Amino acid sequence: MTLVEPTATAVGGPSLAQERRLVTSIPGPRSQELMTRKAGAVAKGVGTTIPVSVVAAGGGVIVDADGNSIIDLGSGIAVTGVGNSNPRVVEAVTAQLNAFTHTCFTVAPYDSYVAVAEKLNELTPGDHEKRSALFNSGAEAVENAVKIARHFTKKMAVVAFDHAYHGRTNLTMGLTAKNIPYKDGFGPFAPEVYRAPLSYPYRDNGLSGAEAAARAITQIEKQIGANNLAAIIIEPIQGEGGFIVPAPGFLPALVKWANENDVVFIADEVQTGFARTGAWFASEHEGIVPDLIVTAKGIAGGLPLSAVTGRADIMDSAHAGGLGGTYGGNPLACAAALAAIDSYEQDGLIERAQQIGAVLIGRLNALRTADARIGDVRGRGAMVAIELVDPATGAPDAALTGKLAAYAHANGVLVLTCGTYGNVIRFLPPLTIGDELLIEGLDVIAEGLKQA
């Protein structure tokens, strides 16, 4: 089924007017009140991107307490692919809420946890026998994937890549490449974590994917050695690192080397999974089959859920009681996940991601042609970014990026920045957004570039 122009009532939740509407300046007085309360009650380290008080969301908009309707090009960082209040999700969660909210699956199990595991085993790349385990957050799932790989291989070292983002827990901070704001002052980090160079086509001076993989493998072999390496972990498309799409051939070469050397290949698809890139999983674009795949974000329509799915022999290597947690695979989140997966399938959202990508890539490339400060346009599906640079030198321009994001927010368009150098704007609209709203959001970006 192909969904050409989704609406809020169809797959996105409450019947909200799908329009950008500015009633007050942003933030308005009621949002300012919330920000004042936040300053007095919430830890300073918990920041916000846009200082509004959200009261409703659906389709492609979020509405604040002052009545402003803001175009959502962030999806809660790629979480609300099926919309902020998808009717399928709402109905499923409501029914589960009326039945029971918790028993702890590792104490008294229930059907929906098993059903989610069955769907993940079915949908993730590869036709081999698989198992899944459910957790709460992407970082927790990453930690468990590494734990499982170490237990299976009886080796300790783990390799992550330049520009990686894998979370903010102690181990995942070690895997994450960016210091500010994620790591600074929070060490020491977990040991036996190493870093290898990524394929970054915009800044690799013509290096092919195969050549970039050979560079990374040489460094791994020299500095660590395959005999000591439990796992390689990589995002098939970098997220916080700047939406970097490795050159063709890079990922397959890493998978081949890992398979030949008894190294577990972990694909972190927390941000790229569940239709975001125009396929169920970004690994499919390169035809790779990870040993383990980590998912979260778009899995459950906004409820906290994550998973590790992978080869049965690897997943089953952990002893009983070695995996789990009090809230992992909570019944409300499992109900939401099954409904969200149904929406991806039945509402044509994979195809919709492809359509959104065509709009984004086309319009942003047109802007790039007219403005040399856009050094690169890259991404897949509804996961696209622009890298902003000094046109004379190609140096990252974080100041321009900040100005452009601030302009968009002030004018009712929510965008997110990212990148190791802070010079990338990423576009992650809900897959329920309509073309008209998407194009209007890009018009504001175009105007912001003129003003910056």
Sequence and secondary structure as in RCSB ss.txt:
>XXXX:A:sequence
MTLVEPTATAVGGPSLAQERRLVTSIPGPRSQELMTRKAGAVAKGVGTTIPVSVVAAGGGVIVDADGNSIIDLGS
GIAVTGVGNSNPRVVEAVTAQLNAFTHTCFTVAPYDSYVAVAEKLNELTPGDHEKRSALFNSGAEAVENAVKIAR
HFTKKMAVVAFDHAYHGRTNLTMGLTAKNIPYKDGFGPFAPEVYRAPLSYPYRDNGLSGAEAAARAITQIEKQIG
ANNLAAIIIEPIQGEGGFIVPAPGFLPALVKWANENDVVFIADEVQTGFARTGAWFASEHEGIVPDLIVTAKGIA
GGLPLSAVTGRADIMDSAHAGGLGGTYGGNPLACAAALAAIDSYEQDGLIERAQQIGAVLIGRLNALRTADARIG
DVRGRGAMVAIELVDPATGAPDAALTGKLAAYAHANGVLVLTCGTYGNVIRFLPPLTIGDELLIEGLDVIAEGLK
QA
>XXXX:A:secstr
   SS  IIIIISS    S B SS SS HHHHHHHHHHHHHS TTS  SS   EEEEETTEEEETTS EEEESSH
HHHT TT TT HHHHHHHHHHHHH S   TTTS  HHHHHHHHHHHHHSS SS EEEEEESSHHHHHHHHHHHHH
HHHS  EEEEETT    SSHHHHHH    TTTTTT     SSEEEE    GGGTTT  HHHHHHHHHHHHHHHT 
GGGEEEEEE SS STTT     TTHHHHHHHHHHHTT EEEEE TTTTTTTTSSSSGGGGGT   SEEEE GGGT
TTS  EEEEEEHHHHTTS TTSS  SSTT HHHHHHHHHHHHHHHHTTHHHHHHHHHHHHHHHHHHHHHH TTEE
EEEEETTEEEEEEB TTT  B HHHHHHHHHHHHHTTEE EEE TTS EEEE   TT  HHHHHHHHHHHHHHHH
H 
